[in-house]
Amino acid sequence: MKQWQVNLTRAARKQRELLPKGIKEQLVFLIRNMEEYGPVRGDWPNYGKLKPKQHHCHLKKGRPTYVAVWEERDREIRLIEVTYVGTHEKAPY
């Protein structure tokens, strides 16, 4: 089975650079997980669908809570785009 391609938007790449080391490691783990198993990550904390093709989950609970938001861009090509990574307070939902 073909794996998924996961890209970060330009904004998400900038946000990633501001994350603490442990959160960056969680993001890398999430991306590897999505590359292998796809965008639906029900095995991640507080995973949920925001819209039909938009998803989110927590990278770290507590204060501050860090989240990732991603979208399925093309199911046939198997493309996922991470659109936001950062604190829950600034999440675009």
N, CA, C and O atoms as a DFTB+ gen file, in Angstrom:
372 C
 N C O
     1  1       0.835      -1.187       0.000
     2  2       0.000       0.000       0.000
     3  2       0.885       1.258       0.000
     4  3       1.871       1.345       0.731
     5  1       0.509       2.202      -0.822
     6  2       1.247       3.462      -0.919
     7  2       1.077       4.282       0.356
     8  3      -0.025       4.394       0.893
     9  1       2.177       4.851       0.829
    10  2       2.114       5.693       2.017
    11  2       1.593       7.077       1.666
    12  3       1.516       7.461       0.499
    13  1       1.236       7.812       2.714
    14  2       0.756       9.181       2.560
    15  2       1.942      10.142       2.534
    16  3       2.959       9.906       3.187
    17  1       1.800      11.216       1.780
    18  2       2.787      12.284       1.770
    19  2       2.281      13.379       2.707
    20  3       1.147      13.836       2.567
    21  1       3.116      13.803       3.664
    22  2       2.721      14.827       4.623
    23  2       3.616      16.050       4.429
    24  3       4.839      15.956       4.536
    25  1       3.000      17.191       4.146
    26  2       3.715      18.454       3.986
    27  2       3.289      19.418       5.082
    28  3       2.180      19.319       5.608
    29  1       4.163      20.344       5.422
    30  2       3.816      21.425       6.339
    31  2       3.694      22.701       5.522
    32  3       4.525      22.960       4.651
    33  1       2.671      23.499       5.791
    34  2       2.565      24.799       5.122
    35  2       3.740      25.656       5.576
    36  3       4.428      25.327       6.543
    37  1       3.954      26.725       4.885
    38  2       5.035      27.645       5.252
    39  2       4.839      28.154       6.681
    40  3       5.792      28.226       7.456
    41  1       3.608      28.503       7.021
    42  2       3.302      28.988       8.374
    43  2       3.576      27.903       9.411
    44  3       4.134      28.190      10.470
    45  1       3.191      26.664       9.120
    46  2       3.415      25.565      10.062
    47  2       4.908      25.289      10.242
    48  3       5.338      24.927      11.337
    49  1       5.703      25.455       9.183
    50  2       7.159      25.275       9.312
    51  2       7.737      26.331      10.250
    52  3       8.602      26.026      11.071
    53  1       7.267      27.564      10.132
    54  2       7.726      28.633      11.027
    55  2       7.297      28.355      12.460
    56  3       8.080      28.538      13.392
    57  1       6.059      27.915      12.638
    58  2       5.550      27.603      13.978
    59  2       6.346      26.466      14.605
    60  3       6.629      26.492      15.802
    61  1       6.706      25.472      13.805
    62  2       7.481      24.321      14.302
    63  2       8.794      24.768      14.912
    64  3       9.227      24.214      15.922
    65  1       9.432      25.759      14.316
    66  2      10.729      26.233      14.818
    67  2      10.625      26.863      16.203
    68  3      11.620      26.921      16.925
    69  1       9.444      27.333      16.585
    70  2       9.245      27.981      17.882
    71  2       8.863      27.000      18.986
    72  3       8.767      27.383      20.152
    73  1       8.644      25.742      18.625
    74  2       8.195      24.748      19.600
    75  2       9.338      24.265      20.489
    76  3      10.488      24.227      20.052
    77  1       9.029      23.895      21.729
    78  2      10.027      23.252      22.578
    79  2      10.459      21.912      21.961
    80  3       9.710      21.312      21.191
    81  1      11.648      21.456      22.296
    82  2      12.222      20.247      21.708
    83  2      11.289      19.036      21.824
    84  3      11.089      18.320      20.843
    85  1      10.723      18.800      22.995
    86  2       9.852      17.637      23.189
    87  2       8.617      17.670      22.315
    88  3       8.150      16.627      21.857
    89  1       8.078      18.865      22.079
    90  2       6.888      19.005      21.233
    91  2       7.269      18.776      19.772
    92  3       6.506      18.170      19.019
    93  1       8.450      19.258      19.366
    94  2       8.923      18.995      18.002
    95  2       9.037      17.494      17.765
    96  3       8.673      16.999      16.699
    97  1       9.546      16.770      18.768
    98  2       9.683      15.321      18.647
    99  2       8.315      14.652      18.507
   100  3       8.161      13.709      17.731
   101  1       7.325      15.136      19.257
   102  2       5.967      14.602      19.142
   103  2       5.404      14.865      17.744
   104  3       4.738      14.005      17.169
   105  1       5.672      16.055      17.200
   106  2       5.202      16.397      15.857
   107  2       5.819      15.465      14.819
   108  3       5.124      14.992      13.919
   109  1       7.113      15.201      14.938
   110  2       7.784      14.286      14.009
   111  2       7.142      12.902      14.103
   112  3       6.900      12.257      13.083
   113  1       6.867      12.449      15.323
   114  2       6.239      11.148      15.522
   115  2       4.841      11.112      14.890
   116  3       4.471      10.122      14.258
   117  1       4.063      12.199      15.063
   118  2       2.734      12.293      14.457
   119  2       2.830      12.238      12.931
   120  3       2.061      11.527      12.284
   121  1       3.763      12.980      12.364
   122  2       3.927      13.004      10.907
   123  2       4.282      11.613      10.392
   124  3       3.728      11.170       9.385
   125  1       5.201      10.916      11.070
   126  2       5.573       9.545      10.659
   127  2       4.355       8.623      10.746
   128  3       4.146       7.768       9.886
   129  1       3.561       8.810      11.793
   130  2       2.339       8.030      11.983
   131  2       1.370       8.266      10.822
   132  3       0.804       7.316      10.280
   133  1       1.181       9.534      10.440
   134  2       0.268       9.862       9.342
   135  2       0.800       9.361       8.008
   136  3       0.018       8.927       7.162
   137  1       2.117       9.411       7.798
   138  2       2.689       8.899       6.552
   139  2       2.369       7.414       6.382
   140  3       2.095       6.952       5.274
   141  1       2.406       6.681       7.479
   142  2       2.170       5.240       7.401
   143  2       0.692       4.865       7.420
   144  3       0.264       3.980       6.679
   145  1      -0.101       5.547       8.278
   146  2      -1.476       5.111       8.508
   147  2      -2.561       6.074       8.022
   148  3      -3.744       5.736       8.072
   149  1      -2.182       7.269       7.554
   150  2      -3.166       8.201       7.036
   151  2      -3.600       9.271       8.022
   152  3      -3.093       9.330       9.142
   153  1      -4.540      10.122       7.609
   154  2      -4.906      11.309       8.374
   155  2      -5.791      11.057       9.595
   156  3      -5.811      11.886      10.505
   157  1      -6.511       9.956       9.647
   158  2      -7.410       9.695      10.769
   159  2      -6.587       9.067      11.892
   160  3      -6.169       7.914      11.794
   161  1      -6.357       9.838      12.965
   162  2      -5.463       9.417      14.039
   163  2      -6.211       9.282      15.358
   164  3      -5.885       9.960      16.333
   165  1      -7.192       8.425      15.391
   166  2      -7.979       8.208      16.598
   167  2      -7.188       7.695      17.778
   168  3      -7.688       7.696      18.903
   169  1      -5.958       7.255      17.547
   170  2      -5.106       6.764      18.623
   171  2      -4.278       7.876      19.276
   172  3      -3.466       7.594      20.157
   173  1      -4.466       9.122      18.866
   174  2      -3.764      10.262      19.454
   175  2      -4.695      10.986      20.429
   176  3      -5.912      10.978      20.242
   177  1      -4.128      11.617      21.475
   178  2      -4.958      12.300      22.491
   179  2      -5.832      13.402      21.897
   180  3      -5.368      14.233      21.117
   181  1      -7.086      13.388      22.276
   182  2      -8.052      14.412      21.872
   183  2      -8.127      14.601      20.366
   184  3      -8.387      15.704      19.886
   185  1      -7.896      13.510      19.611
   186  2      -8.060      13.581      18.165
   187  2      -9.518      13.889      17.848
   188  3     -10.428      13.404      18.520
   189  1      -9.725      14.700      16.817
   190  2     -11.083      14.947      16.369
   191  2     -11.092      15.542      14.977
   192  3     -10.136      16.190      14.551
   193  1     -12.189      15.310      14.277
   194  2     -12.391      15.948      12.982
   195  2     -12.996      17.313      13.236
   196  3     -13.943      17.444      14.011
   197  1     -12.452      18.326      12.587
   198  2     -12.979      19.679      12.721
   199  2     -14.003      19.959      11.627
   200  3     -15.030      20.594      11.867
   201  1     -13.713      19.480      10.438
   202  2     -14.575      19.584       9.263
   203  2     -14.428      18.250       8.531
   204  3     -13.641      17.409       8.966
   205  1     -15.150      18.031       7.445
   206  2     -15.032      16.732       6.772
   207  2     -13.606      16.283       6.440
   208  3     -13.313      15.093       6.549
   209  1     -12.725      17.173       6.048
   210  2     -11.354      16.770       5.713
   211  2     -10.310      17.473       6.564
   212  3      -9.132      17.487       6.207
   213  1     -10.722      18.057       7.685
   214  2      -9.784      18.749       8.570
   215  2      -9.776      18.045       9.930
   216  3     -10.829      17.742      10.490
   217  1      -8.578      17.792      10.448
   218  2      -8.394      17.031      11.678
   219  2      -7.492      17.796      12.647
   220  3      -6.789      18.726      12.251
   221  1      -7.521      17.389      13.931
   222  2      -6.593      17.944      14.910
   223  2      -6.363      16.932      16.025
   224  3      -7.151      16.003      16.203
   225  1      -5.287      17.116      16.766
   226  2      -5.041      16.319      17.970
   227  2      -4.093      17.091      18.873
   228  3      -3.465      18.061      18.450
   229  1      -3.997      16.649      20.115
   230  2      -3.078      17.258      21.076
   231  2      -1.708      16.602      20.958
   232  3      -1.597      15.378      20.883
   233  1      -0.671      17.428      20.942
   234  2       0.698      16.932      20.995
   235  2       1.145      16.840      22.457
   236  3       1.989      16.017      22.808
   237  1       0.567      17.695      23.299
   238  2       0.855      17.699      24.732
   239  2      -0.345      18.274      25.459
   240  3      -0.854      19.335      25.098
   241  1      -0.794      17.564      26.489
   242  2      -1.881      18.065      27.321
   243  2      -1.302      18.955      28.407
   244  3      -0.083      19.049      28.550
   245  1      -2.160      19.603      29.167
   246  2      -1.698      20.456      30.256
   247  2      -1.614      21.900      29.830
   248  3      -2.283      22.328      28.890
   249  1      -0.790      22.642      30.528
   250  2      -0.637      24.066      30.222
   251  2       0.798      24.388      29.901
   252  3       1.665      24.149      30.742
   253  1       1.095      24.908      28.752
   254  2       0.137      25.064      27.654
   255  2      -0.102      23.738      26.932
   256  3       0.754      22.852      26.930
   257  1      -1.263      23.622      26.329
   258  2      -1.596      22.472      25.492
   259  2      -1.127      22.782      24.072
   260  3      -1.403      23.860      23.545
   261  1      -0.426      21.846      23.461
   262  2       0.034      22.019      22.082
   263  2      -0.803      21.130      21.173
   264  3      -1.093      19.980      21.503
   265  1      -1.186      21.677      20.027
   266  2      -2.023      20.943      19.079
   267  2      -1.437      21.008      17.678
   268  3      -0.618      21.871      17.362
   269  1      -1.879      20.077      16.852
   270  2      -1.566      20.093      15.422
   271  2      -2.896      20.041      14.680
   272  3      -3.832      19.365      15.107
   273  1      -2.967      20.757      13.574
   274  2      -4.147      20.768      12.712
   275  2      -3.676      20.410      11.304
   276  3      -2.687      20.957      10.815
   277  1      -4.390      19.489      10.658
   278  2      -4.015      19.093       9.304
   279  2      -5.251      18.848       8.461
   280  3      -6.356      18.666       8.971
   281  1      -5.027      18.847       7.136
   282  2      -6.114      18.653       6.179
   283  2      -5.735      17.587       5.171
   284  3      -4.578      17.475       4.768
   285  1      -6.731      16.801       4.768
   286  2      -6.551      15.877       3.651
   287  2      -6.673      16.716       2.391
   288  3      -7.718      17.320       2.151
   289  1      -5.635      16.763       1.596
   290  2      -5.662      17.572       0.382
   291  2      -6.107      16.766      -0.826
   292  3      -6.845      17.272      -1.670
   293  1      -5.665      15.512      -0.919
   294  2      -6.008      14.688      -2.081
   295  2      -5.930      13.225      -1.675
   296  3      -4.841      12.671      -1.526
   297  1      -7.071      12.610      -1.498
   298  2      -7.117      11.218      -1.029
   299  2      -6.527      10.255      -2.069
   300  3      -5.912       9.251      -1.707
   301  1      -6.713      10.561      -3.360
   302  2      -6.196       9.674      -4.394
   303  2      -4.668       9.707      -4.447
   304  3      -4.026       8.667      -4.596
   305  1      -4.101      10.873      -4.329
   306  2      -2.641      11.011      -4.310
   307  2      -2.101      10.711      -2.909
   308  3      -0.909      10.451      -2.743
   309  1      -2.986      10.747      -1.897
   310  2      -2.640      10.510      -0.501
   311  2      -1.757      11.639       0.041
   312  3      -0.634      11.413       0.491
   313  1      -2.291      12.842      -0.014
   314  2      -1.565      14.030       0.421
   315  2      -2.233      14.636       1.650
   316  3      -3.444      14.855       1.665
   317  1      -1.428      14.905       2.686
   318  2      -1.881      15.553       3.913
   319  2      -1.044      16.811       4.093
   320  3       0.163      16.796       3.850
   321  1      -1.682      17.903       4.520
   322  2      -0.952      19.145       4.761
   323  2      -1.205      19.607       6.190
   324  3      -2.346      19.856       6.578
   325  1      -0.135      19.719       6.971
   326  2      -0.232      20.252       8.328
   327  2      -0.321      21.767       8.192
   328  3       0.566      22.400       7.619
   329  1      -1.406      22.347       8.727
   330  2      -1.635      23.785       8.555
   331  2      -1.326      24.600       9.795
   332  3      -1.130      25.811       9.701
   333  1      -1.276      23.947      10.979
   334  2      -0.998      24.673      12.217
   335  2      -0.373      23.734      13.227
   336  3      -0.764      22.572      13.340
   337  1       0.594      24.245      13.952
   338  2       1.161      23.523      15.091
   339  2       1.571      24.564      16.121
   340  3       2.353      25.469      15.826
   341  1       1.042      24.432      17.322
   342  2       1.335      25.412      18.367
   343  2       0.383      25.254      19.534
   344  3      -0.222      24.200      19.729
   345  1       0.261      26.322      20.306
   346  2      -0.575      26.242      21.499
   347  2      -2.054      26.217      21.141
   348  3      -2.476      26.730      20.105
   349  1      -2.816      25.612      22.022
   350  2      -4.255      25.456      21.831
   351  2      -4.934      26.815      21.728
   352  3      -5.886      26.977      20.965
   353  1      -4.451      27.788      22.486
   354  2      -5.081      29.115      22.524
   355  2      -5.081      29.805      21.164
   356  3      -5.989      30.579      20.864
   357  1      -4.076      29.533      20.344
   358  2      -3.975      30.212      19.058
   359  2      -4.431      29.338      17.888
   360  3      -4.310      29.740      16.731
   361  1      -4.946      28.163      18.179
   362  2      -5.359      27.226      17.122
   363  2      -6.502      27.819      16.285
   364  3      -7.387      28.485      16.822
   365  1      -6.479      27.578      14.989
   366  2      -7.469      28.169      14.079
   367  2      -8.794      27.400      14.032
   368  3      -9.261      27.038      12.952
   369  1      -9.387      27.155      15.176
   370  2     -10.711      26.514      15.207
   371  2     -11.499      26.997      16.379
   372  3     -12.638      26.572      16.574
